[in-house]
Amino acid sequence: MAQKPSIPKGTRDFSPIEMAKRNYIFNTIKDVFGLYGFQQIETPAMENLSTLMGKYGEEGDKLLFKILNSGDYLKDAPAELMEQRDSLHLTNKISEKGLRYDLTVPFARFVVQHRNDLSMPFKRYQVQPVWRADRPQRGRYREFYQCDADIVGSDSLFNEIELVSMIDEVFKRFGVNIAIKLNNRKILSGVAEIIGAPDKIVDITVAIDKMDKIGIDNVNAELREKGLGDDAVAALQPLLTLTGTNEEKMEVLRQLLSSSEEGMKGIEEMQFVLDGVAALGLKSIVELDVSLARGLNYYTGTILEVKALDVEMGSITGGGRYDNLTGVFGMPGLSGVGISFGADRIFDVLNTLDLYPADTTASARVLFINFGNREAVESLKRIKELRASGISAELYPDAAKMKKQMAYANDRKVPFVAIIGENEIANNTVTLKDMATGEQQSLTTAQLIEALR
Amino acid sequence: MAQKPSIPKGTRDFSPIEMAKRNYIFNTIKDVFGLYGFQQIETPAMENLSTLMGKYGEEGDKLLFKILNSGDYLKDAPAELMEQRDSLHLTNKISEKGLRYDLTVPFARFVVQHRNDLSMPFKRYQVQPVWRADRPQRGRYREFYQCDADIVGSDSLFNEIELVSMIDEVFKRFGVNIAIKLNNRKILSGVAEIIGAPDKIVDITVAIDKMDKIGIDNVNAELREKGLGDDAVAALQPLLTLTGTNEEKMEVLRQLLSSSEEGMKGIEEMQFVLDGVAALGLKSIVELDVSLARGLNYYTGTILEVKALDVEMGSITGGGRYDNLTGVFGMPGLSGVGISFGADRIFDVLNTLDLYPADTTASARVLFINFGNREAVESLKRIKELRASGISAELYPDAAKMKKQMAYANDRKVPFVAIIGENEIANNTVTLKDMATGEQQSLTTAQLIEALR
C-alpha cells in the first residue's frame, strides 16, 4: 500500500501540543463545573436510532451518522425498497444505531432511563465528542466536543445566576474578556403580543440585530416588507433604539410591555437574574440584548450567549431555559436550564490571543542523555527519584550520538537536559543544562530536584 | 412514546459516582504516562475502512462497526450485489468509514501520516474508547476504553525497562499487588527450533500453562497427541518443570537453548530487562513465565502481562515489542514496544478490593440550604469565597422544605451542610453541620473555609 493513509474529511488528529492545549481547556471547564457542584456523566457514542431520529428536525435526521447493522443486514430488507433503491426508507431496515448528534438528547434519554436512581434537582455535566455529517468547512467539523452543564428539575432562577457566574469564572480563568448577553423568551413573546404579530418574533430579532449595520430607516422598511403594519412598526421603535445601561433598557421594556402579562413575567425574571449577578460582582460584562434569539423553538425563559470581546468570533458559549426536556421520552413536565461551552471556538480564541499558561507543554521537564548502559542505569535511578517528586523525566533510550540526542531534546522542547557520564558517576553528581540559556550546573540529586521543581 | 428508552446492548451509561471512579483510574494512568515523558495524542473515532480492514483478520473485519455513507448511498450500488442480497460485498459500496477497533492501527496510521512532523523515538500515549461488534457478555462491552503507551523508533531495551517500571508505578498508586510476567518471543522460537517443531509454539505454551492443573504425565500425553515425537517431548521436560527464581529459570533455559542463536538472543534480552528492573527496585513481583504467549503473530521480542495477585481476574495489562508497526501503511522497518492498560478490568479489580481513595466522590463538599431569596443571595456570596479557595460548594436552588433539602444532601452524599438564616445574617456567621456526626458549629467565613479545606 503506497498511498499515504488519511482520515475521514471533517475529522482531526490531535498532536501532543494540541492535546496539551485542549486538556488545559477541558480541565479548566471541568474543574469549574465541579466547584459548582455539577456531576459528570458519560453516555455511549452510539445511541439507538429510535432515540435520535425526529429530535433534530428533518435536516438533522439526515446529518446523523448511522451504523450499519452487523451480520447479514440485507436478509430482511423489504424487496420493494431494494428494487426502488430507496436509500431513505431502507436506512431504518439496515441500521438501528447512530452516533450521538449532541449531548442534550442523550442526557434526556439518560434522565428518563435512570429516573428512579436520580434525586432532583439533578446537576450534570458532560464533556464528550459528537458527530454530524455536515459539510466540513473552516471551523466546522464532523467530530467535535461539546461541554454541557444542565440543572433539571428546578424552576429556580438561582440556577440561571449560578450558570452566569460559572461562565464568568471559566473565562476569567482563561483570561478572555467576554460579554454575557442575556435575553428572555417571555420578553420576546410579550413584544410579539404587544404588536399583534406572534409569528414575527424571529423577523423582529433579526431586524434589531441589523440596527448598527443598516440604520433605523432600513430596518423599518425591512419590517414592513416582512408584513408588519404601521402601528406595529411604530410600537417597535423603543425596542429598536434601545440603548444605555441594563437599568435604562429595562425601564423602556417595562413601559413597552406593561400590558403583556407574559412580557412582564419575562421582565421580572430578567431583573432577578441581573440583580443576582450584580450582587456577586462578576468580572464579565453582563448585557441585556433583546436581539438574542437562539433556540427559539426550544428555550422558554432565559436565553444567553457569550461573545469574546478581543477577537472576531461567533458565540463561544450559549444556553437557556427549557420546559419539557424529557417529554418526548414519556416523562413530561421536567424543566431545566443549561449551557454549552464551544470547546473548538474557545481553542481558536486562546490560540489567537495566545493565552495558554507558560507551562502548557507536552514534553517532559528533563531529558537524560544516554552515554551507554552503565550511565543509563545510573540515570534511571535519578529519574526514579525525580518522578517520585512529581517531576516528569525521561532517558533517551539509545546511546546515540550527542548531536542526535540534543536534536531530540530541541524538537521536544524539553527545558532541561541532564548528563550523567563517568565523572558524574565518580562524583555522584548530575550536570544540568538549561536549554534556553545554555547554562550548566553540577548538582547533587537533591539539588537537581530543587532546580527542576 | 411510552416505552422506556434504552441504549444499544453492550454499551453503558456512567453515573456520577462511576465517573468519579473511572476518572481516578484514567487520571492516575495519565499522570504516570506524563511523568515518564509519554505524550498524549488523540485520533478520530471514525477511520476510513481502507485503514481498518484487513488489519484484524477476517473475524476482526466482521467486528468493525461500519458507518453508512451519507445521502443516497444506494445510487451506485452494483445491481448484481443488490439482487443477490450480498451483504458482505455490498458493505464497501455503501460504507467508507468505521469506528476504530483498537488504538494500535490508528496510531500506526497517525505515525505514517505525520511522519514528517514527528521526531523519533516517538513516545505516545492514547486513552480513548474503541468499538467492537462482539457478542456482549459479562465484562465484555461493545464500547470500552483502551489506555495505550508505545515507544516507536527505538530498539533499545531500556524502553522495556521503562515500561515495566511504569506498570509498577501505576499499580503501586492503585494499591493493587501484581505480578508482571515476562517472556520473549525469541525464547519461544528457540525452544521450537531446538525440538524441530517451529509450528508448535502455541501448543507448547498451552501445555506448559496446564502443568499446575493436570500434571506432567497428562501434559506429555497432550504434546504427543499434538504430534510431537518422543525426542521433542523429552527435550521439553526441563521447560515443563521450570521452577524457582528467575535466575534459576534462566540457568535452565541457557542450557536448553545453548545451540539456538535466536533462543540465546532472547535469553540475553530477558537478562538485560531483568537486571534493569532489579537495579531500580520495583514493588511488584517480576516473573519470567515461558508459558506467556499473547500476540504471537505480532510480537517479536519481549512479551509481558500483568496479573492481580489478590483477585481472580484475567490479565489486566499486557504488551510487547513488535517489528514493522507501520509496514502495512508503506513505512517499513519501524519497530517499537508498547503496553495497554485494561481500564474496565482495573475498574472491576478496584471495585472488588474497594481501593478507591476516600475522597473519590461525585458530590460537592458542602450544600447551602435555601431559606428564601435574601438568605440565598447571602449564601451565594459565601459560596463564591469557598470556590475561590478551591472548595466545591452549591446552593439548593429552591426554598423547598428543609426535609427535602436534607434528603437531597443525603442522596448526593454531601459531607457538610451549611445554613445561613436570619440569625446567621445578623451575626455574619454560617452554621456548618457535619452530615456524618450530626455535629453543628457556628463559624465565620474564614473559619468555614478552614473547616472545609
Chai-1 contact restraints between the chains, C-beta under 6 A:
chainA,res_idxA,chainB,res_idxB,connection_type,confidence,min_distance_angstrom,max_distance_angstrom,comment,restraint_id
A,M1,B,G330,contact,1.0,0.0,6.0,A-B,restraint_1
A,A2,B,G330,contact,1.0,0.0,6.0,A-B,restraint_2
A,P5,B,T51,contact,1.0,0.0,6.0,A-B,restraint_3
A,P5,B,R109,contact,1.0,0.0,6.0,A-B,restraint_4
A,P5,B,V112,contact,1.0,0.0,6.0,A-B,restraint_5
A,P5,B,Q113,contact,1.0,0.0,6.0,A-B,restraint_6
A,P5,B,F329,contact,1.0,0.0,6.0,A-B,restraint_7
A,I7,B,P44,contact,1.0,0.0,6.0,A-B,restraint_8
A,P8,B,M46,contact,1.0,0.0,6.0,A-B,restraint_9
A,P8,B,N48,contact,1.0,0.0,6.0,A-B,restraint_10
A,P8,B,K97,contact,1.0,0.0,6.0,A-B,restraint_11
A,T11,B,P44,contact,1.0,0.0,6.0,A-B,restraint_12
A,D13,B,T43,contact,1.0,0.0,6.0,A-B,restraint_13
A,D13,B,F110,contact,1.0,0.0,6.0,A-B,restraint_14
A,F14,B,E42,contact,1.0,0.0,6.0,A-B,restraint_15
A,P16,B,Q39,contact,1.0,0.0,6.0,A-B,restraint_16
A,M19,B,Q40,contact,1.0,0.0,6.0,A-B,restraint_17
A,G34,B,S392,contact,1.0,0.0,6.0,A-B,restraint_18
A,L35,B,R387,contact,1.0,0.0,6.0,A-B,restraint_19
A,L35,B,S392,contact,1.0,0.0,6.0,A-B,restraint_20
A,G37,B,A364,contact,1.0,0.0,6.0,A-B,restraint_21
A,G37,B,S392,contact,1.0,0.0,6.0,A-B,restraint_22
A,G37,B,E394,contact,1.0,0.0,6.0,A-B,restraint_23
A,Q39,B,P16,contact,1.0,0.0,6.0,A-B,restraint_24
A,Q39,B,A362,contact,1.0,0.0,6.0,A-B,restraint_25
A,Q40,B,M19,contact,1.0,0.0,6.0,A-B,restraint_26
A,E42,B,F14,contact,1.0,0.0,6.0,A-B,restraint_27
A,T43,B,D13,contact,1.0,0.0,6.0,A-B,restraint_28
A,P44,B,I7,contact,1.0,0.0,6.0,A-B,restraint_29
A,P44,B,T11,contact,1.0,0.0,6.0,A-B,restraint_30
A,P44,B,E143,contact,1.0,0.0,6.0,A-B,restraint_31
A,M46,B,P8,contact,1.0,0.0,6.0,A-B,restraint_32
A,N48,B,P8,contact,1.0,0.0,6.0,A-B,restraint_33
A,T51,B,P5,contact,1.0,0.0,6.0,A-B,restraint_34
A,F65,B,I67,contact,1.0,0.0,6.0,A-B,restraint_35
A,K66,B,L68,contact,1.0,0.0,6.0,A-B,restraint_36
A,I67,B,F65,contact,1.0,0.0,6.0,A-B,restraint_37
A,L68,B,K66,contact,1.0,0.0,6.0,A-B,restraint_38
A,L68,B,L68,contact,1.0,0.0,6.0,A-B,restraint_39
A,L68,B,S95,contact,1.0,0.0,6.0,A-B,restraint_40
A,S70,B,A133,contact,1.0,0.0,6.0,A-B,restraint_41
A,D72,B,S87,contact,1.0,0.0,6.0,A-B,restraint_42
A,Y73,B,S87,contact,1.0,0.0,6.0,A-B,restraint_43
A,L74,B,R85,contact,1.0,0.0,6.0,A-B,restraint_44
A,L74,B,S87,contact,1.0,0.0,6.0,A-B,restraint_45
A,M82,B,M82,contact,1.0,0.0,6.0,A-B,restraint_46
A,R85,B,L74,contact,1.0,0.0,6.0,A-B,restraint_47
A,S87,B,D72,contact,1.0,0.0,6.0,A-B,restraint_48
A,S87,B,Y73,contact,1.0,0.0,6.0,A-B,restraint_49
A,S87,B,L74,contact,1.0,0.0,6.0,A-B,restraint_50
A,S95,B,L68,contact,1.0,0.0,6.0,A-B,restraint_51
A,K97,B,P8,contact,1.0,0.0,6.0,A-B,restraint_52
A,R109,B,P5,contact,1.0,0.0,6.0,A-B,restraint_53
A,F110,B,D13,contact,1.0,0.0,6.0,A-B,restraint_54
A,V112,B,P5,contact,1.0,0.0,6.0,A-B,restraint_55
A,Q113,B,P5,contact,1.0,0.0,6.0,A-B,restraint_56
A,S119,B,Y408,contact,1.0,0.0,6.0,A-B,restraint_57
A,S119,B,D411,contact,1.0,0.0,6.0,A-B,restraint_58
A,P121,B,P397,contact,1.0,0.0,6.0,A-B,restraint_59
A,A133,B,S70,contact,1.0,0.0,6.0,A-B,restraint_60
A,E143,B,P44,contact,1.0,0.0,6.0,A-B,restraint_61
A,S154,B,P397,contact,1.0,0.0,6.0,A-B,restraint_62
A,S154,B,D398,contact,1.0,0.0,6.0,A-B,restraint_63
A,S156,B,P397,contact,1.0,0.0,6.0,A-B,restraint_64
A,S156,B,D398,contact,1.0,0.0,6.0,A-B,restraint_65
A,F158,B,A376,contact,1.0,0.0,6.0,A-B,restraint_66
A,F158,B,P397,contact,1.0,0.0,6.0,A-B,restraint_67
A,N159,B,P397,contact,1.0,0.0,6.0,A-B,restraint_68
A,A279,B,V377,contact,1.0,0.0,6.0,A-B,restraint_69
A,L280,B,K384,contact,1.0,0.0,6.0,A-B,restraint_70
A,F329,B,P5,contact,1.0,0.0,6.0,A-B,restraint_71
A,G330,B,M1,contact,1.0,0.0,6.0,A-B,restraint_72
A,G330,B,A2,contact,1.0,0.0,6.0,A-B,restraint_73
A,A362,B,Q39,contact,1.0,0.0,6.0,A-B,restraint_74
A,A364,B,G37,contact,1.0,0.0,6.0,A-B,restraint_75
A,A376,B,F158,contact,1.0,0.0,6.0,A-B,restraint_76
A,V377,B,A279,contact,1.0,0.0,6.0,A-B,restraint_77
A,K384,B,L280,contact,1.0,0.0,6.0,A-B,restraint_78
A,R387,B,L35,contact,1.0,0.0,6.0,A-B,restraint_79
A,S392,B,G34,contact,1.0,0.0,6.0,A-B,restraint_80
A,S392,B,L35,contact,1.0,0.0,6.0,A-B,restraint_81
A,S392,B,G37,contact,1.0,0.0,6.0,A-B,restraint_82
A,E394,B,G37,contact,1.0,0.0,6.0,A-B,restraint_83
A,P397,B,P121,contact,1.0,0.0,6.0,A-B,restraint_84
A,P397,B,S154,contact,1.0,0.0,6.0,A-B,restraint_85
A,P397,B,S156,contact,1.0,0.0,6.0,A-B,restraint_86
A,P397,B,F158,contact,1.0,0.0,6.0,A-B,restraint_87
A,P397,B,N159,contact,1.0,0.0,6.0,A-B,restraint_88
A,D398,B,S154,contact,1.0,0.0,6.0,A-B,restraint_89
A,D398,B,S156,contact,1.0,0.0,6.0,A-B,restraint_90
A,Y408,B,S119,contact,1.0,0.0,6.0,A-B,restraint_91
A,D411,B,S119,contact,1.0,0.0,6.0,A-B,restraint_92
